[in-house]
Amino acid sequence: MTGLGLRRRTLLGAAAAATAAATGGCGRGRRSVQVAVVWAGGELARFREVVAGYPATVQVVGVGNDIDAFLTARRAAGTSPDVAILPRPGLVVEYARRGWLGEVSPAASYAAPAGMGDLLSVDGRRYGVWVKAAHKSLCWHFPSMLAEPPRSWDALVTLTRQLGQRHRAGAGPAPLAIGAADGWVLTDWFENVLAAVAGVDQYEALARGEADWRGRPVAYALDRLAELWSVAGAFPGGGRRALLTQFEESIIQVVHHREAVMVFEADFVDAVVARFRRGDEPLATFRFPGARVADQPLIVGGDAAVAFAGSDGGAELVRWLSDAVAFLPWLDAGGYLSPNLAVPVDSYRDPLRRRLAGELRAADAVQFDLSDQLPGTFTGTDGVGIWRIMQDFFMDVTDGVPARKAVSRATGQLAEAARVAGGGR
């Protein structure tokens, strides 16, 4: 038997044992549990396959992207679900401080990466567990269109200028696709550059509200982005079209229309690729290039399970979801990256996720998506907070506004938004 086959048999045996232990003494007497999630489509279907293994009925409710509005309304009506899967730790902290959540205890096999574990705790008490991760430091391309990926930021800028010049002359595709209509895409760019130039301490200080958004690291990161985004011919149709291009369409520009050579975004890009790729050539990925060849930022996002106060069934389900074997059906299907380091790397059938899982384990510490940690409206949503500020900055630098002026305006807006939200200065 191969190592993978042996590992799968071990995991399946552990899964059966875990389910049997959870069922012991309860069986069909357990009441059903309701879970609210942001997932839709394939992700929603996969999660339903996961909870089908739970020893009680689980009602999964897909509520769309604005889960905060949904949960706030349900709280006001006195009909909160037992469990919610939240897309950002800032919400976990806010809800815990309001007294909406109950404490949770993870399974013995739960092991989150360094840099993620404390994000779901308030005053030393744990209110959530990570159930899904996203690797947000990836660039995607066809090898036939880009044989040698850039290994540093300066190399990326040089390549963008070369390809941009060819594109303007009608001799090739644009170098970059970007879904600037979705503000979170721009914050992901910013966070990767910031992580590369600011260092862990400064990055985390901004997340905690203890650093100045007008400080040198933020300004330098924005200046580097301006250097790249202002390149003539960088994007298909220019900056104004990019501001009308959503995340999914930016992937399609690369994998179907071949209008651009590269696109940056997280590992979940492959779900769009699977639907829209033209031809049989597989996409390749490379890590987001840092300030030096040796500096490769690793930004992660994640979804966390929380239990609402007073729901014992909710707390039990959250504990079950944190077990290393709970998400085995999704792991088998592919398209899933576990935040649990106890899940063996060789249990991944998906080669990309297997490699990314290895990167999570090799990192001394990961840096979590900064905007997802920010308080209140500063965290960003359509037309609001850091999303809107980054869109305004993108519009400035692609529309000919001098970088110094655009950076000054953006850092001022960031500092004011942080002050209003109570998240820094």
C-alpha positions, 0 to 999 in steps of 0.5 A: 500500500502506498503512503497516501493509501495508508494515510487515508485509511488511518484518517478514515479510521480516525474519522469513524472513531471520532463520529462514534465517540461523538454519538455515544450516549446521544444518538438520534436524541440530539436536536438539530443544529443550524449553521449560517455560512457565507459559502455558496455554490460548490463550497456550500455543497462541499460543506454540506457533505462535511456535516453529513458526517455529524451525528445530528441533523445540521441545517446549513443556511447560505446567507451571502456575503453580508453575514454580519447584517444577517446575524445582527437581524437574527440576534435582534429577532431572538433567532440566532443560529447555533453556529456561524462560519465567519469570514474574518476574525474581526467579527469574532472579536466584536461579537465576543465583546458584545456577549453574543458568543459562547466559549469553545474548546477545540478537539485535541487534534486541532493545531492552528498556524502560529500567527492565527491562533490568538486572533479568535480569543478575547481576554484569554478566552477562545471564541472560535476555531479555524475551519478553512484557510486561504493562501493569499500570496499566489500569482497565476499564469500559463507557462506558455505565456510566461516561461520565467516568473519574476522572483522579486518586486523589482523584477515584476516591475521590469517585466510589467514595463516590458510587457506593457510596452508590447501590449501598447504596440499591439504585440501581445497581451497586457501583463496583469489582470486585476479585479479592482471593482472588488476592493478586497482584491486591492487590499490583498495586493497592499497587504502582500507588499506591506508584509514584504517591506514593513516586517511582522511587528509593524504589520501586526501593530497596524492590525492591533490599532497600535501604529500610525497609518501615515507612517513610513511603512504604509507610505512605502508600500503604497509607493511601490504599488503606485510604481507598478499600477501606474505602468502604461499598458499594465492592464487590459483596457487600462485602469478605468476598465480595471475598476469595472472588472470584478475578481472573476472576470480578471481570472477569465481575462487570463485563462479564457480570453488570454488578454493578460499574462498574469493574475494575482489572487488566492488559491481559490482562483482555481475554482474559476479556472475550472469553469472558464479555462480555454484549452488543456494547458494547466496554470502554474503559480508562483509566490508573490514576489517580495522586496528581495528574492529571499523575501516572499510574503505569506498572507493567509485568510480564513473562515472561523466557526463560532457558537452563539451563547447558550447553544450547547449543541453549537459548541459541540458542533464547533468542537467536531469541526475542529477535528483533523478528520472532520473535513475529509470529504472536502479534502478528498474533493479538492479545492480545500486548504485546511488551517489545521496543521494536524492534517497530514500534508500527504492526505491532500489529493490536490497537488496545489493544496498539498504544496500550499499546506507544506508552505503553511507548515514551513513558515515560522509564522503566517501573517493574516489578512490585515483588512479582515482584522480591522474594526467596524467599517474600516474593515471594508465592504463595497464602497466603504472603508479600506476597500474604497480607499484602495480603489480611490488610490488605484484610480489616482495612480492609473489616472496620472496623479503623481505618486507622492500626492496619491500616497499622501491622500491615501495615508490620510484617508486610512488614518482618518478611517482608523480613528473613526473606527477606533482602530489606530491613528 
